[in-house]
């Protein structure tokens, strides 16, 4: 068994910390992506109507009239 010098110990700790930070960064990134995917899926389901439901549209039709309606036509 060999003893490590203080410099070697610090270097190992730095590498270990770096690995841990990278692992946590990946975990947080994956969690964020899953959350955003869930929000997008929820919005997509909310925006679409339920299958088989009745959708009613109501429109008002305007019939065009000839000429100016304020004038009187005389034969």
N, CA, C and O atoms as a Tinker XYZ file with bonds, in Angstrom:
   300  protein
     1  N      0.844000   -1.169000    0.000000    73     2
     2  CA     0.000000    0.000000    0.000000    64     1     3
     3  C      0.895000    1.240000    0.000000    63     2     4     5
     4  O      1.789000    1.378000    0.835000    81     3
     5  N      0.639000    2.125000   -0.940000    73     3     6
     6  CA     1.440000    3.340000   -1.028000    64     5     7
     7  C      0.649000    4.526000   -0.512000    63     6     8     9
     8  O     -0.557000    4.641000   -0.728000    81     7
     9  N      1.340000    5.379000    0.154000    73     7    10
    10  CA     0.702000    6.593000    0.659000    64     9    11
    11  C      0.716000    7.644000   -0.446000    63    10    12    13
    12  O      1.687000    7.777000   -1.191000    81    11
    13  N     -0.372000    8.377000   -0.531000    73    11    14
    14  CA    -0.482000    9.434000   -1.540000    64    13    15
    15  C      0.072000   10.736000   -0.977000    63    14    16    17
    16  O     -0.034000   11.018000    0.217000    81    15
    17  N      0.646000   11.495000   -1.845000    73    15    18
    18  CA     1.124000   12.809000   -1.423000    64    17    19
    19  C     -0.080000   13.748000   -1.319000    63    18    20    21
    20  O     -1.132000   13.477000   -1.898000    81    19
    21  N      0.072000   14.826000   -0.598000    73    19    22
    22  CA    -1.050000   15.772000   -0.493000    64    21    23
    23  C     -1.513000   16.305000   -1.843000    63    22    24    25
    24  O     -2.705000   16.549000   -2.028000    81    23
    25  N     -0.612000   16.488000   -2.774000    73    23    26
    26  CA    -0.977000   16.984000   -4.103000    64    25    27
    27  C     -1.825000   15.945000   -4.836000    63    26    28    29
    28  O     -2.819000   16.281000   -5.480000    81    27
    29  N     -1.414000   14.671000   -4.726000    73    27    30
    30  CA    -2.180000   13.595000   -5.370000    64    29    31
    31  C     -3.575000   13.465000   -4.756000    63    30    32    33
    32  O     -4.558000   13.246000   -5.464000    81    31
    33  N     -3.645000   13.600000   -3.447000    73    31    34
    34  CA    -4.953000   13.538000   -2.787000    64    33    35
    35  C     -5.877000   14.653000   -3.262000    63    34    36    37
    36  O     -7.054000   14.417000   -3.535000    81    35
    37  N     -5.341000   15.873000   -3.360000    73    35    38
    38  CA    -6.163000   17.002000   -3.825000    64    37    39
    39  C     -6.624000   16.778000   -5.264000    63    38    40    41
    40  O     -7.765000   17.082000   -5.611000    81    39
    41  N     -5.738000   16.250000   -6.090000    73    39    42
    42  CA    -6.107000   15.992000   -7.488000    64    41    43
    43  C     -7.213000   14.952000   -7.582000    63    42    44    45
    44  O     -8.138000   15.093000   -8.382000    81    43
    45  N     -7.118000   13.907000   -6.765000    73    43    46
    46  CA    -8.184000   12.888000   -6.752000    64    45    47
    47  C     -9.513000   13.496000   -6.305000    63    46    48    49
    48  O    -10.560000   13.214000   -6.889000    81    47
    49  N     -9.464000   14.320000   -5.278000    73    47    50
    50  CA   -10.687000   14.967000   -4.794000    64    49    51
    51  C    -11.300000   15.855000   -5.873000    63    50    52    53
    52  O    -12.517000   15.859000   -6.062000    81    51
    53  N    -10.452000   16.609000   -6.583000    73    51    54
    54  CA   -10.956000   17.474000   -7.653000    64    53    55
    55  C    -11.633000   16.653000   -8.744000    63    54    56    57
    56  O    -12.719000   16.999000   -9.211000    81    55
    57  N    -10.982000   15.561000   -9.147000    73    55    58
    58  CA   -11.575000   14.701000  -10.183000    64    57    59
    59  C    -12.901000   14.114000   -9.703000    63    58    60    61
    60  O    -13.867000   14.054000  -10.463000    81    59
    61  N    -12.947000   13.687000   -8.458000    73    59    62
    62  CA   -14.164000   13.107000   -7.904000    64    61    63
    63  C    -15.283000   14.155000   -7.860000    63    62    64    65
    64  O    -16.430000   13.864000   -8.199000    81    63
    65  N    -14.934000   15.385000   -7.435000    73    63    66
    66  CA   -15.925000   16.465000   -7.402000    64    65    67
    67  C    -16.439000   16.783000   -8.802000    63    66    68    69
    68  O    -17.637000   16.980000   -9.007000    81    67
    69  N    -15.508000   16.830000   -9.770000    73    67    70
    70  CA   -15.904000   17.109000  -11.150000    64    69    71
    71  C    -16.876000   16.044000  -11.657000    63    70    72    73
    72  O    -17.890000   16.366000  -12.277000    81    71
    73  N    -16.564000   14.788000  -11.393000    73    71    74
    74  CA   -17.456000   13.695000  -11.825000    64    73    75
    75  C    -18.835000   13.826000  -11.176000    63    74    76    77
    76  O    -19.862000   13.654000  -11.831000    81    75
    77  N    -18.837000   14.131000   -9.887000    73    75    78
    78  CA   -20.118000   14.290000   -9.196000    64    77    79
    79  C    -20.921000   15.452000   -9.775000    63    78    80    81
    80  O    -22.132000   15.343000   -9.966000    81    79
    81  N    -20.242000   16.560000  -10.051000    73    79    82
    82  CA   -20.945000   17.703000  -10.637000    64    81    83
    83  C    -21.512000   17.345000  -12.011000    63    82    84    85
    84  O    -22.636000   17.728000  -12.339000    81    83
    85  N    -20.749000   16.624000  -12.800000    73    83    86
    86  CA   -21.236000   16.214000  -14.123000    64    85    87
    87  C    -22.436000   15.285000  -13.971000    63    86    88    89
    88  O    -23.429000   15.429000  -14.684000    81    87
    89  N    -22.346000   14.333000  -13.045000    73    87    90
    90  CA   -23.479000   13.408000  -12.825000    64    89    91
    91  C    -24.729000   14.166000  -12.403000    63    90    92    93
    92  O    -25.817000   13.917000  -12.924000    81    91
    93  N    -24.575000   15.089000  -11.460000    73    91    94
    94  CA   -25.740000   15.855000  -11.010000    64    93    95
    95  C    -26.285000   16.747000  -12.121000    63    94    96    97
    96  O    -27.497000   16.928000  -12.239000    81    95
    97  N    -25.394000   17.301000  -12.929000    73    95    98
    98  CA   -25.840000   18.116000  -14.064000    64    97    99
    99  C    -26.660000   17.300000  -15.045000    63    98   100   101
   100  O    -27.681000   17.765000  -15.552000    81    99
   101  N    -26.204000   16.067000  -15.313000    73    99   102
   102  CA   -26.949000   15.191000  -16.220000    64   101   103
   103  C    -28.303000   14.832000  -15.616000    63   102   104   105
   104  O    -29.320000   14.846000  -16.310000    81   103
   105  N    -28.316000   14.514000  -14.334000    73   103   106
   106  CA   -29.586000   14.170000  -13.668000    64   105   107
   107  C    -30.581000   15.331000  -13.732000    63   106   108   109
   108  O    -31.756000   15.137000  -14.040000    81   107
   109  N    -30.101000   16.525000  -13.441000    73   107   110
   110  CA   -30.982000   17.698000  -13.472000    64   109   111
   111  C    -31.454000   17.962000  -14.895000    63   110   112   113
   112  O    -32.619000   18.300000  -15.109000    81   111
   113  N    -30.558000   17.810000  -15.875000    73   111   114
   114  CA   -30.928000   18.012000  -17.280000    64   113   115
   115  C    -32.003000   17.030000  -17.729000    63   114   116   117
   116  O    -32.962000   17.424000  -18.393000    81   115
   117  N    -31.852000   15.753000  -17.373000    73   115   118
   118  CA   -32.850000   14.750000  -17.738000    64   117   119
   119  C    -34.171000   15.047000  -17.038000    63   118   120   121
   120  O    -35.238000   14.923000  -17.639000    81   119
   121  N    -34.099000   15.435000  -15.781000    73   119   122
   122  CA   -35.330000   15.777000  -15.059000    64   121   123
   123  C    -36.041000   16.961000  -15.686000    63   122   124   125
   124  O    -37.268000   16.966000  -15.794000    81   123
   125  N    -35.283000   17.959000  -16.100000    73   123   126
   126  CA   -35.865000   19.133000  -16.744000    64   125   127
   127  C    -36.502000   18.764000  -18.080000    63   126   128   129
   128  O    -37.589000   19.240000  -18.405000    81   127
   129  N    -35.826000   17.918000  -18.851000    73   127   130
   130  CA   -36.400000   17.479000  -20.128000    64   129   131
   131  C    -37.699000   16.700000  -19.919000    63   130   132   133
   132  O    -38.662000   16.896000  -20.660000    81   131
   133  N    -37.731000   15.823000  -18.920000    73   131   134
   134  CA   -38.957000   15.076000  -18.631000    64   133   135
   135  C    -40.088000   16.017000  -18.211000    63   134   136   137
   136  O    -41.235000   15.838000  -18.622000    81   135
   137  N    -39.766000   17.008000  -17.400000    73   135   138
   138  CA   -40.774000   17.969000  -16.974000    64   137   139
   139  C    -41.327000   18.744000  -18.165000    63   138   140   141
   140  O    -42.541000   18.905000  -18.296000    81   139
   141  N    -40.431000   19.226000  -19.036000    73   139   142
   142  CA   -40.885000   19.983000  -20.207000    64   141   143
   143  C    -41.689000   19.113000  -21.162000    63   142   144   145
   144  O    -42.653000   19.589000  -21.762000    81   143
   145  N    -41.312000   17.851000  -21.316000    73   143   146
   146  CA   -42.080000   16.930000  -22.145000    64   145   147
   147  C    -43.479000   16.734000  -21.557000    63   146   148   149
   148  O    -44.462000   16.693000  -22.297000    81   147
   149  N    -43.572000   16.612000  -20.243000    73   147   150
   150  CA   -44.875000   16.461000  -19.589000    64   149   151
   151  C    -45.749000   17.690000  -19.773000    63   150   152   153
   152  O    -46.952000   17.568000  -20.006000    81   151
   153  N    -45.157000   18.869000  -19.670000    73   151   154
   154  CA   -45.919000   20.107000  -19.874000    64   153   155
   155  C    -46.418000   20.185000  -21.313000    63   154   156   157
   156  O    -47.572000   20.540000  -21.553000    81   155
   157  N    -45.547000   19.853000  -22.278000    73   155   158
   158  CA   -45.951000   19.898000  -23.690000    64   157   159
   159  C    -47.056000   18.890000  -23.966000    63   158   160   161
   160  O    -48.003000   19.201000  -24.688000    81   159
   161  N    -46.957000   17.698000  -23.410000    73   159   162
   162  CA   -47.994000   16.684000  -23.606000    64   161   163
   163  C    -49.310000   17.134000  -22.978000    63   162   164   165
   164  O    -50.376000   16.945000  -23.564000    81   163
   165  N    -49.239000   17.721000  -21.801000    73   163   166
   166  CA   -50.451000   18.224000  -21.147000    64   165   167
   167  C    -51.121000   19.317000  -21.961000    63   166   168   169
   168  O    -52.346000   19.340000  -22.080000    81   167
   169  N    -50.336000   20.219000  -22.519000    73   167   170
   170  CA   -50.902000   21.281000  -23.349000    64   169   171
   171  C    -51.532000   20.705000  -24.615000    63   170   172   173
   172  O    -52.595000   21.156000  -25.041000    81   171
   173  N    -50.882000   19.715000  -25.213000    73   171   174
   174  CA   -51.416000   19.107000  -26.431000    64   173   175
   175  C    -52.740000   18.401000  -26.143000    63   174   176   177
   176  O    -53.677000   18.491000  -26.936000    81   175
   177  N    -52.817000   17.713000  -25.032000    73   175   178
   178  CA   -54.069000   17.031000  -24.679000    64   177   179
   179  C    -55.160000   18.024000  -24.307000    63   178   180   181
   180  O    -56.338000   17.790000  -24.576000    81   179
   181  N    -54.774000   19.118000  -23.697000    73   179   182
   182  CA   -55.751000   20.131000  -23.295000    64   181   183
   183  C    -56.311000   20.874000  -24.511000    63   182   184   185
   184  O    -57.489000   21.232000  -24.524000    81   183
   185  N    -55.488000   21.107000  -25.524000    73   183   186
   186  CA   -55.909000   21.863000  -26.699000    64   185   187
   187  C    -56.831000   21.069000  -27.622000    63   186   188   189
   188  O    -57.661000   21.662000  -28.312000    81   187
   189  N    -56.706000   19.759000  -27.649000    73   187   190
   190  CA   -57.522000   18.943000  -28.542000    64   189   191
   191  C    -58.845000   18.579000  -27.884000    63   190   192   193
   192  O    -58.876000   18.279000  -26.690000    81   191
   193  N    -59.940000   18.599000  -28.643000    73   191   194
   194  CA   -61.228000   18.205000  -28.068000    64   193   195
   195  C    -61.262000   16.693000  -27.825000    63   194   196   197
   196  O    -60.492000   15.934000  -28.413000    81   195
   197  N    -62.158000   16.286000  -26.959000    73   195   198
   198  CA   -62.317000   14.855000  -26.685000    64   197   199
   199  C    -62.882000   14.154000  -27.913000    63   198   200   201
   200  O    -63.730000   14.722000  -28.601000    81   199
   201  N    -62.439000   12.939000  -28.205000    73   199   202
   202  CA   -62.990000   12.231000  -29.358000    64   201   203
   203  C    -64.460000   11.886000  -29.122000    63   202   204   205
   204  O    -64.848000   11.496000  -28.021000    81   203
   205  N    -65.261000   12.033000  -30.160000    73   203   206
   206  CA   -66.676000   11.706000  -30.062000    64   205   207
   207  C    -67.527000   12.823000  -29.495000    63   206   208   209
   208  O    -68.744000   12.661000  -29.401000    81   207
   209  N    -66.951000   13.939000  -29.117000    73   207   210
   210  CA   -67.755000   15.024000  -28.569000    64   209   211
   211  C    -68.319000   15.862000  -29.717000    63   210   212   213
   212  O    -67.754000   15.899000  -30.811000    81   211
   213  N    -69.430000   16.527000  -29.453000    73   211   214
   214  CA   -70.087000   17.349000  -30.456000    64   213   215
   215  C    -69.543000   18.768000  -30.381000    63   214   216   217
   216  O    -69.454000   19.359000  -29.305000    81   215
   217  N    -69.183000   19.301000  -31.536000    73   215   218
   218  CA   -68.705000   20.673000  -31.607000    64   217   219
   219  C    -69.735000   21.476000  -32.391000    63   218   220   221
   220  O    -70.046000   21.143000  -33.535000    81   219
   221  N    -70.256000   22.514000  -31.791000    73   219   222
   222  CA   -71.277000   23.338000  -32.431000    64   221   223
   223  C    -70.672000   24.667000  -32.833000    63   222   224   225
   224  O    -70.033000   25.343000  -32.027000    81   223
   225  N    -70.878000   25.036000  -34.089000    73   223   226
   226  CA   -70.447000   26.335000  -34.579000    64   225   227
   227  C    -71.679000   27.179000  -34.856000    63   226   228   229
   228  O    -72.654000   26.676000  -35.414000    81   227
   229  N    -71.655000   28.425000  -34.487000    73   227   230
   230  CA   -72.781000   29.311000  -34.713000    64   229   231
   231  C    -72.288000   30.493000  -35.532000    63   230   232   233
   232  O    -71.362000   31.199000  -35.135000    81   231
   233  N    -72.932000   30.698000  -36.699000    73   231   234
   234  CA   -72.526000   31.788000  -37.577000    64   233   235
   235  C    -73.753000   32.596000  -37.974000    63   234   236   237
   236  O    -74.854000   32.055000  -38.074000    81   235
   237  N    -73.564000   33.874000  -38.197000    73   235   238
   238  CA   -74.621000   34.757000  -38.670000    64   237   239
   239  C    -74.336000   35.084000  -40.125000    63   238   240   241
   240  O    -73.247000   35.547000  -40.466000    81   239
   241  N    -75.313000   34.841000  -40.974000    73   239   242
   242  CA   -75.150000   35.145000  -42.390000    64   241   243
   243  C    -75.739000   36.511000  -42.681000    63   242   244   245
   244  O    -76.840000   36.825000  -42.231000    81   243
   245  N    -75.021000   37.315000  -43.423000    73   243   246
   246  CA   -75.491000   38.628000  -43.837000    64   245   247
   247  C    -75.771000   38.574000  -45.331000    63   246   248   249
   248  O    -74.883000   38.263000  -46.125000    81   247
   249  N    -77.012000   38.878000  -45.712000    73   247   250
   250  CA   -77.398000   38.870000  -47.120000    64   249   251
   251  C    -77.104000   40.249000  -47.692000    63   250   252   253
   252  O    -77.586000   41.256000  -47.174000    81   251
   253  N    -76.315000   40.295000  -48.757000    73   251   254
   254  CA   -76.007000   41.610000  -49.339000    64   253   255
   255  C    -77.250000   42.198000  -50.027000    63   254   256   257
   256  O    -78.010000   41.484000  -50.681000    81   255
   257  N    -77.431000   43.479000  -49.870000    73   255   258
   258  CA   -78.561000   44.165000  -50.503000    64   257   259
   259  C    -78.047000   44.961000  -51.686000    63   258   260   261
   260  O    -76.871000   45.320000  -51.745000    81   259
   261  N    -78.941000   45.235000  -52.631000    73   259   262
   262  CA   -78.536000   46.021000  -53.797000    64   261   263
   263  C    -78.670000   47.504000  -53.488000    63   262   264   265
   264  O    -79.626000   47.948000  -52.851000    81   263
   265  N    -77.706000   48.237000  -53.950000    73   263   266
   266  CA   -77.780000   49.700000  -53.823000    64   265   267
   267  C    -77.786000   50.165000  -52.386000    63   266   268   269
   268  O    -77.446000   49.433000  -51.456000    81   267
   269  N    -78.185000   51.408000  -52.245000    73   267   270
   270  CA   -78.264000   52.025000  -50.942000    64   269   271
   271  C    -79.660000   51.751000  -50.357000    63   270   272   273
   272  O    -80.645000   52.127000  -50.991000    81   271
   273  N    -79.790000   51.138000  -49.223000    73   271   274
   274  CA   -81.124000   50.823000  -48.672000    64   273   275
   275  C    -81.909000   52.085000  -48.275000    63   274   276   277
   276  O    -83.116000   52.003000  -48.045000    81   275
   277  N    -81.264000   53.222000  -48.192000    73   275   278
   278  CA   -81.969000   54.435000  -47.786000    64   277   279
   279  C    -82.700000   55.085000  -48.986000    63   278   280   281
   280  O    -83.555000   55.947000  -48.783000    81   279
   281  N    -82.382000   54.695000  -50.189000    73   279   282
   282  CA   -83.049000   55.299000  -51.355000    64   281   283
   283  C    -84.272000   54.488000  -51.741000    63   282   284   285
   284  O    -84.343000   53.291000  -51.466000    81   283
   285  N    -85.218000   55.128000  -52.368000    73   283   286
   286  CA   -86.435000   54.479000  -52.814000    64   285   287
   287  C    -86.386000   54.322000  -54.328000    63   286   288   289
   288  O    -86.004000   55.238000  -55.057000    81   287
   289  N    -86.774000   53.160000  -54.771000    73   287   290
   290  CA   -86.782000   52.911000  -56.206000    64   289   291
   291  C    -88.148000   53.288000  -56.736000    63   290   292   293
   292  O    -89.158000   52.786000  -56.243000    81   291
   293  N    -88.205000   54.171000  -57.740000    73   291   294
   294  CA   -89.485000   54.561000  -58.344000    64   293   295
   295  C    -89.528000   54.020000  -59.779000    63   294   296   297
   296  O    -88.556000   54.156000  -60.522000    81   295
   297  N    -90.629000   53.419000  -60.158000    73   295   298
   298  CA   -90.706000   52.871000  -61.514000    64   297   299
   299  C    -90.905000   53.905000  -62.581000    63   298   300
   300  O    -90.985000   53.565000  -63.762000    81   299
